[in-house]
Amino acid sequence: MIFKVITFVIVLLFIFRLISQSFIGKIYRQVQEQQRNSHYDQRKSRPSGGNVNVEYAPSKKNPKSSDNFKGGDYVDYEEVD
């Protein structure tokens, strides 16, 4: 009698293990596929590199022209050991 109970429990555990492995494997594959798809979508929607257009026209008259620059102020400094 006890042998039948032990055998039944072992068979139930074995069946449960097979079912849980297939179920977990299926979920794992689905998650992996979702991650792969989201990664592919991110790469697909990324703009292509090297096509940068900058449209900037600086003003013709610059108030701080380098022609008027006569030099900066002298700043005395002291060396620190």
C-alpha positions, 0 to 999 in steps of 0.5 A: 500500500505505501509503495503505491502511494510513493509511486503515485506521488513520484509520478505526480511530481514527474508530470508536474515537472514536465508540465511546468517546464513546458509552460515556463519554456513557452513563457520564456520564449514569448518574453524573449520574442517581445524583447527582440521585437522591441529592440528591432523597433527601436533600431528601426525608428532611429534616424540614420546617422550622418544626415545632419542639416544645420541652417544658421545664418549669423548676423552680418554685423557683430557688435563685438567685432575682433577689429576693435579688440585691443587686448585684455586686462593684465591679471597679477597672480601669485604662485602657490606651493 
